[in-house]
Amino acid sequence: MGQKTTFSLDNKLEKCIIGRLRSAGCVFAEEEAKLLILEADSLEDLMKMVELRASGLPLEYVLGFTMFCGLRIEVKRGVFVPRQRTQFLVQQAKTLTRNCDIVVDLCCGSGAVGAAIADKLNQVFLHSADIDPVAVQCTSNNIKNMDGHVYQGDLYNALPHWLRGRVNIIVANVPYVPTDSIKLLPQEARLYEPKWALDGGTDGLDFKRKVAKEALHWLAPGGHLLVETSEIQAGQTLEIFVNAGLISKIARDEELDATVVIGTT
């Protein structure tokens, strides 16, 4: 991330910005202030960004991007913001990905997961899909230098038919928050992120059932399906995978508080 600020900013004003953010409840006010200062094109632009953040708008929407797995990922308003714990999903997928593999990123949102998997891997053929047109445009921008393809539609229905039986890796960071638990989410997610990117149905497992049920039709022999899940849902998700005919296991990272279920054909 380069230094963009071309206007004069004294320490007093910087402290005022930090104070404004802190009073608005921003826990990491100093770090956020530095990011806003770096990205602002003018003093007027900076103050607008500060007020947007102070109003509660997620920092990623104010900046227009987030850093994920070392990549600068564009994040448009209304698109799900990739979580840092999802790095574990990427790590698990990368250990299974080989050159010339076909990788599918379902419910791609910003496209961060697929982009991070394809990053620095030679000749990975990336296909991403999401039902939301804003997410599709966002993903298109984030994978344009990776020769990836992105499609709009509902899960596998968005994918070209010729991919059936040929996909080596499917990653799916699908919605998995139980409907009644959405009201318990942090305000930034609850108020600003689209409900369809969070709501996993009554038990949070609706989309996992759909993804697992169709996986065998799309995966190549020896292919893998990986989904992020909560620790409390891991056992149920594993059972869903097994019932779908996949050889399955659970991977867990305590430091990131991240859980991934992996199914293999």
Secondary structure as the mmCIF struct_conf table of DSSP 4:
data_model
#
loop_
_struct_conf.conf_type_id
_struct_conf.id
_struct_conf.beg_label_comp_id
_struct_conf.beg_label_asym_id
_struct_conf.beg_label_seq_id
_struct_conf.end_label_comp_id
_struct_conf.end_label_asym_id
_struct_conf.end_label_seq_id
BEND BEND1 PHE A 7 PHE A 7
HELX_RH_AL_P HELX_RH_AL_P1 ASN A 11 SER A 23
TURN_TY1_P TURN_TY1_P1 ALA A 24 GLY A 25
TURN_TY1_P TURN_TY1_P2 VAL A 27 PHE A 28
HELX_RH_AL_P HELX_RH_AL_P2 ALA A 29 GLU A 39
BEND BEND2 ASP A 41 SER A 42
HELX_RH_AL_P HELX_RH_AL_P3 LEU A 43 ALA A 54
TURN_TY1_P TURN_TY1_P3 SER A 55 GLY A 56
HELX_RH_AL_P HELX_RH_AL_P4 LEU A 59 LEU A 63
TURN_TY1_P TURN_TY1_P4 GLY A 64 GLY A 64
STRN STRN1 PHE A 65 PHE A 68
TURN_TY1_P TURN_TY1_P5 CYS A 69 GLY A 70
STRN STRN2 LEU A 71 GLU A 74
TURN_TY1_P TURN_TY1_P6 ARG A 77 GLY A 78
BEND BEND3 VAL A 79 VAL A 79
HELX_LH_PP_P HELX_LH_PP_P1 PHE A 80 ARG A 83
HELX_RH_3T_P HELX_RH_3T_P1 GLN A 84 THR A 86
HELX_RH_AL_P HELX_RH_AL_P5 GLN A 87 LEU A 96
TURN_TY1_P TURN_TY1_P7 ASN A 99 CYS A 100
STRN STRN3 ILE A 102 LEU A 106
BEND BEND4 CYS A 107 CYS A 107
TURN_TY1_P TURN_TY1_P8 GLY A 109 SER A 110
BEND BEND5 GLY A 111 GLY A 111
HELX_RH_AL_P HELX_RH_AL_P6 ALA A 112 ALA A 118
TURN_TY1_P TURN_TY1_P9 ASP A 119 LYS A 120
TURN_TY1_P TURN_TY1_P10 ASN A 122 GLN A 123
STRN STRN4 PHE A 125 ASP A 130
BEND BEND6 ILE A 131 ILE A 131
HELX_RH_AL_P HELX_RH_AL_P7 PRO A 133 ILE A 143
HELX_RH_3T_P HELX_RH_3T_P2 LYS A 144 MET A 146
TURN_TY1_P TURN_TY1_P11 ASP A 147 ASP A 147
STRN STRN5 HIS A 149 GLN A 152
BEND BEND7 GLY A 153 ASP A 154
HELX_RH_3T_P HELX_RH_3T_P3 LEU A 155 ALA A 158
BEND BEND8 LEU A 159 LEU A 159
HELX_RH_3T_P HELX_RH_3T_P4 HIS A 161 LEU A 163
TURN_TY1_P TURN_TY1_P12 ARG A 164 ARG A 166
STRN STRN6 VAL A 167 ALA A 172
STRN STRN7 VAL A 177 VAL A 177
HELX_RH_3T_P HELX_RH_3T_P5 THR A 179 LEU A 184
BEND BEND9 LEU A 185 LEU A 185
HELX_RH_AL_P HELX_RH_AL_P8 GLN A 187 TYR A 192
BEND BEND10 GLU A 193 GLU A 193
HELX_RH_3T_P HELX_RH_3T_P6 LYS A 195 ALA A 197
TURN_TY1_P TURN_TY1_P13 LEU A 198 LEU A 198
STRN STRN8 ASP A 199 ASP A 199
TURN_TY1_P TURN_TY1_P14 THR A 202 ASP A 203
BEND BEND11 GLY A 204 GLY A 204
HELX_RH_AL_P HELX_RH_AL_P9 ASP A 206 TRP A 218
STRN STRN9 LEU A 219 THR A 229
HELX_RH_3T_P HELX_RH_3T_P7 GLU A 231 GLN A 233
HELX_RH_AL_P HELX_RH_AL_P10 ALA A 234 ASN A 243
TURN_TY1_P TURN_TY1_P15 ALA A 244 GLY A 245
STRN STRN10 ILE A 247 ASP A 253
TURN_TY1_P TURN_TY1_P16 GLU A 254 ASP A 257
STRN STRN11 ALA A 258 THR A 264
#
